[in-house]
Amino acid sequence: MAAIQWYFRGQSEEMVAMVSFHGDFIPMPAFANRVEFVPPAGIVVKNVVPSDSGNYTVEVTSHTGPNSFSVQRLTVVVHVTGM
């Protein structure tokens, strides 16, 4: 099992949501009503506005041994235009 965390960096940096090592999906308060988990490691952010533009990073932490972990990161740039 892996732990997954998503971060947003626009005008500030904040955590969007996470999946614990136990598999629980936990959206952060600022995104609680707008984000859904898409297995195995994706999210969908709904009702986006231009201020949601920025870098979104997913960080996956996996157990690789009794006392070791592997961390992988992927960042995408999202640009939201006016409606």
Secondary structure, 3 states (H helix, E strand, C coil): CEEEEEEEECCCEEEEEEECCCCCEEECHHHCCCEEEECCCEEEECCCCHHHCEEEEEEEEEEEECCEEEEEEEEEEECCCCC
